Amino acid sequence: MIPFNKPHITGRELEFISDAVACGHISGNGKYTKLCQKLSEESWGFHKCLLTTSCTDALEMAAILLDIAPGDEVIIPSFTFVSTALAFVRQGAKIVFADSRSDHPGIDELAIEHLITQKTRAIVVVHYAGIAVDMNPLMEVANRHKIPVIEDAAQAIESYYLYDNQKKALGSFGVLSAFSFHETKNIQSGEGGMLVINDPKLVQRAEIIWEKGTNRAEFFRGEVNKYGWVDVGSSFLPADTIAAFLYAQLIEIKDIQKKRIDLWNNYMRLFEKGDNVRIQLPLIPEYSTNNGHMFYLMLEGIDIRQRLIVHLKAHGVLAVFHYLPLHLSTYYKDKHDGRSLPYSEHFADKLLRLPLYYELTFEQQELIFTLIREFFEKN
Amino acid sequence: MIPFNKPHITGRELEFISDAVACGHISGNGKYTKLCQKLSEESWGFHKCLLTTSCTDALEMAAILLDIAPGDEVIIPSFTFVSTALAFVRQGAKIVFADSRSDHPGIDELAIEHLITQKTRAIVVVHYAGIAVDMNPLMEVANRHKIPVIEDAAQAIESYYLYDNQKKALGSFGVLSAFSFHETKNIQSGEGGMLVINDPKLVQRAEIIWEKGTNRAEFFRGEVNKYGWVDVGSSFLPADTIAAFLYAQLIEIKDIQKKRIDLWNNYMRLFEKGDNVRIQLPLIPEYSTNNGHMFYLMLEGIDIRQRLIVHLKAHGVLAVFHYLPLHLSTYYKDKHDGRSLPYSEHFADKLLRLPLYYELTFEQQELIFTLIREFFEKN
């Protein structure tokens, strides 16, 4: 059996968890939480990081920090995970769904401007598969309309936007950005997330929202002499054991990334020579690095994709499709404004993700490729 | 140094975490999550349990499940942790604060009925220090007005309401109940919580809200053939490593409870003989068991309490006060209806919690008592 994903363990997770327990502080904001936050800030040039229990929770913090409220509109791609929209729906926002690009599942940067109204309070971009949205034109539109950008960087750790011979980490463009450390991600802690606060003016309030609406963080720094309820918020902090696990992954990120990118490139090499394999290969635009988060194929349609999934499963390989478009979901279809979003549906119907995880071998990739070639010989 | 709290480790936490990792499923709803939920259901007669990342999150799930919305009123004690109110504030509710009893920090059951209006959508009770609110008269009022009761049982694990020669676990009265496994609690996982769903009609929707508004739980049980966005929700599931930690605690609950109750009784024994110690001892009403969660003294006023805290700290003992009344908080004071809540302020000003944790020794308790007696000899 070749599973779709297998969470990678770097080797020091239990050692660090054990140390966190020995330190006697395993609730939130302990030693490893601070270590993870500091290392992330230093590694990627993020202004301030706060670990959260999930990427969903990081997005909720972003929605609260921007005071998103009923009547507000938020522009979000339709081809994304539920949480991207859910965090803003919880604040009562109306979601204005944007379509994907024709050549890539990421949001169509050129199609955003005509969705902006007087009520637009945020634009949320998703760096699908860790591949950058074209941030310069996008930020130009957002800045011109003075609308804050939030990056849903759930899949985008250690990926960069390239421009003018520079590179800038994904997650460092938005006023706020959210990362995921779910076990399906490159770097993981089972469940977990992180909010990045790039606007210094939002840091103090972010800490309060993180700590159940209390000024507890200031209290522990000795800035106030007792702490109390000063704002909205929730319990967004993960246990320090979760942070300890994550720290063992963060310090091995170079090794993890090398392995994943090698595997990704090997898939490309195999499929580029597969003449009769009727698939389209993923595009890495010239303005983005590839962080090896996901390898996907585009099939000709939903039926052939379904048959290929069944064929692979019969041979012990788990390949999976991805999102159902959110504008067509049971929950949102009647709230959507009715616009057709053809590329969102295109990627929903035709995209197939292949197994990609640290322990996957070149031999297993060879086998997966052979199974897919055989499928196309008969179909 | 005698800290106020020291998280207890039972010995098998790392073994179970290691096993969870070896199972290859460390995101939410894995092996140990199911074990913890099943054991809790069996131990306390709860209909259905769902682990959450915190008690705050369990309360948020309760507020979402009851469709609490702007315009609704929720009755909540003022002398409680911020989260009790915050979870309902996040749904837009107006909080109607209730006072404590004169003899105990718990909500005054007799003062609730006159707070009920046409807009009241929930009554939230807090079993302070693990001591039961008088549930029979409270439920009679709530049922007569057809208002659902939610138990904030954060501190109330393995505590019972006693009536008619029966005992019934706290957390099994409310339509929904919330427990905390924060490191300050009897049974802990650093951060953590649990929602109890006692109304079978709410279980299916609770699972959806837990899983980011998707019907993923039904999908994995084979009840639907794909899963999608069907409702509101959030990412309320803890990583299975958190559940593994918690399971190591849950299976040792008898040992933990015996130790804590012994320590609690020893404090009582010491202070009952302390003639010149000008304190009031905690009351355990005849309708409640004592789960040894907290030992507190009532001082004569805020000044003497502050001087006693300083005296103890100077001798290496950390004793701490508890909540500031929520109706007087920076966040809520202007939203409060202006009623005076004298007993809430009474307990806020005069209550002092003494160290109580598994590793505390009788000798250390003797020392703490002696320090307090000495303080009163000079003050």
Contacts between the chains, C-beta under 8 A, distances in Angstrom:
chain1	res1	chain2	res2	distance
A	6	B	24	6.2
A	7	B	21	7.9
A	7	B	24	6.5
A	7	B	26	6.0
A	7	B	27	8.0
A	9	B	21	6.0
A	13	B	21	7.0
A	14	B	14	6.1
A	14	B	17	6.8
A	14	B	18	5.9
A	14	B	21	7.6
A	17	B	14	6.8
A	17	B	17	6.3
A	17	B	241	7.7
A	18	B	14	5.9
A	21	B	7	7.9
A	21	B	9	6.0
A	21	B	13	7.0
A	21	B	14	7.6
A	24	B	3	8.0
A	24	B	6	6.2
A	24	B	7	6.5
A	25	B	183	7.6
A	26	B	7	6.0
A	26	B	183	5.6
A	26	B	189	7.9
A	26	B	190	3.5
A	27	B	7	8.0
A	27	B	182	5.8
A	27	B	183	4.5
A	27	B	184	7.7
A	27	B	190	5.2
A	27	B	191	5.5
A	28	B	190	7.7
A	28	B	191	5.5
A	53	B	53	4.2
A	53	B	54	7.7
A	53	B	57	7.9
A	53	B	191	7.7
A	53	B	235	7.1
A	53	B	238	7.3
A	54	B	53	7.7
A	54	B	235	3.8
A	55	B	235	7.6
A	56	B	212	6.0
A	56	B	234	5.6
A	56	B	235	3.6
A	57	B	53	7.9
A	57	B	234	7.1
A	57	B	235	6.2
A	60	B	234	6.7
A	70	B	70	8.0
A	81	B	212	7.9
A	82	B	212	5.1
A	82	B	213	5.9
A	82	B	214	5.7
A	82	B	228	7.9
A	82	B	229	4.6
A	83	B	212	5.5
A	83	B	235	6.6
A	85	B	229	7.7
A	86	B	212	6.0
A	86	B	213	5.5
A	86	B	229	7.5
A	86	B	232	7.0
A	86	B	233	6.6
A	86	B	234	6.9
A	87	B	234	7.8
A	89	B	232	6.3
A	90	B	90	7.9
A	90	B	232	6.4
A	90	B	234	6.9
A	92	B	92	7.9
A	182	B	27	5.8
A	183	B	25	7.6
A	183	B	26	5.5
A	183	B	27	4.4
A	184	B	27	7.7
A	189	B	26	7.9
A	189	B	239	6.5
A	189	B	241	7.9
A	190	B	26	3.5
A	190	B	27	5.2
A	190	B	28	7.7
A	190	B	239	3.1
A	190	B	240	6.1
A	190	B	241	5.4
A	190	B	242	7.9
A	191	B	27	5.5
A	191	B	28	5.5
A	191	B	53	7.7
A	191	B	235	7.2
A	191	B	237	6.4
A	191	B	238	6.4
A	191	B	239	4.1
A	192	B	239	7.0
A	212	B	56	6.0
A	212	B	81	7.9
A	212	B	82	5.1
A	212	B	83	5.5
A	212	B	86	6.0
A	213	B	82	5.9
A	213	B	86	5.5
A	213	B	331	6.4
A	214	B	82	5.7
A	226	B	324	7.1
A	228	B	82	7.9
A	228	B	324	4.8
A	228	B	329	5.1
A	228	B	330	6.0
A	228	B	331	7.9
A	229	B	82	4.6
A	229	B	85	7.7
A	229	B	86	7.5
A	229	B	324	7.7
A	229	B	326	6.1
A	229	B	329	3.8
A	229	B	330	6.5
A	229	B	331	4.4
A	229	B	332	6.4
A	230	B	329	7.4
A	230	B	330	4.6
A	230	B	331	5.3
A	231	B	331	6.0
A	232	B	86	7.0
A	232	B	89	6.3
A	232	B	90	6.4
A	232	B	331	7.7
A	233	B	86	6.6
A	234	B	56	5.7
A	234	B	57	7.1
A	234	B	60	6.7
A	234	B	86	6.9
A	234	B	87	7.8
A	234	B	90	6.9
A	235	B	53	7.0
A	235	B	54	3.8
A	235	B	55	7.6
A	235	B	56	3.7
A	235	B	57	6.2
A	235	B	83	6.6
A	235	B	191	7.2
A	237	B	191	6.4
A	238	B	53	7.3
A	238	B	191	6.4
A	239	B	189	6.4
A	239	B	190	3.1
A	239	B	191	4.1
A	239	B	192	7.0
A	239	B	242	6.0
A	240	B	190	6.1
A	241	B	17	7.7
A	241	B	189	7.9
A	241	B	190	5.4
A	241	B	241	6.6
A	241	B	242	7.1
A	241	B	245	6.6
A	242	B	190	7.9
A	242	B	239	6.0
A	242	B	241	7.1
A	242	B	242	7.0
A	245	B	241	6.6
A	324	B	226	7.1
A	324	B	228	4.8
A	324	B	229	7.7
A	326	B	229	6.1
A	329	B	228	5.1
A	329	B	229	3.8
A	329	B	230	7.4
A	330	B	228	6.0
A	330	B	229	6.6
A	330	B	230	4.6
A	331	B	213	6.4
A	331	B	228	7.9
A	331	B	229	4.5
A	331	B	230	5.3
A	331	B	231	6.0
A	331	B	232	7.8
A	332	B	229	6.4
